[in-house]
């Protein structure tokens, strides 16, 4: 079987991490099986769908590296196709016009509720052999309803939830087209999944209730239902369903906060799927391991600390060149001119082991691109004790003649400390202050490598004359 999966978002606004997980799994399943992954935009809700939301989805997916084989396919561009199928279904008796007005439907519902019955359409306009239908009212555009099978049940083997059985008596005759002829949501999904030859529908379990209806329509049209895998919800860190209202961040927010796409992908992969006890893995490993059997059955809970930890792992292990390229925009946002100062790749290399986000790297980098501090006499007096000045003088000479490496500078410090009977902080703190007007810097020997010998000597010389 040639595997074909799809991600079918409704572009109605906010896209949080949980939403993108519904793209990640079908993508990984398609890639693992050398199949196709399709993006379908379910934009028939004209009032709520926006192109902006579509762009956010497409950008988010491409940032994570979820590449497409087909699409984006917009449902609004397939309206003629849906109408054509509605027409065929009317002709072949799979569907029928229903003239029950909104008011009548409400009355029926009220009556059923009063009788403690489940509200449902009563099949008034459903044609049956030997049944006389009511006279067609004038000037009323009917809805079109699908003739749901009577009796029996719909059974499917959900790849996550196991076997699910829904009695047909629970399902009334679904409206597939509105009075103005526009097709309804569940109907479009069926036609698309059939036309696109989708073999596996991997989606959120908020759609479980739609599945029996979709299977019935598909079977009536002669199609074979795909395999369904309904993913449990993603909960936020307080255990509520993740949503914008309770503070979920969009994928773009994570991007802006300095997260790496690799870390987000790894994190999302584990949000409802596992492979042994593997926590940190590459995209290739994930694709190689991905299967539907290892999808979790209970809701996954978002854990921001874990995501931050993963981001740190990816930053720490990143190639400095690539990391520098990813950090540059953040540095520029902080007003850093990465060309006017030490090699940015070296600066990033120095800072990456301690940083959790690209913003933290950029903030740490700032130090190296500020102009040399112009220290006042008072600042010097306060931060650079007169007693260490002889040691500083020796340090300048030792630095001048040492190798321009971390080891070289460490040796220079060691030698001066021994000669002057000083402990490291007594010398390193004044040095930091002389270099940057702050004592908060990474390890001083590494800092000297990045800042450069000449620049360091110039800055130090200013405080010892
Ligand atoms: N458009 C639906 C949603 O955004 C998904 C439908 C499906 O995957 O079948 O929730």
Boltz pocket constraint, residues with backbone or C-beta under 6 A from the ligand:
constraints:
  - pocket:
      binder: B
      contacts: [[A, 6], [A, 7], [A, 8], [A, 9], [A, 10], [A, 42], [A, 189], [A, 202], [A, 203], [A, 204], [A, 207]]
      max_distance: 6.0
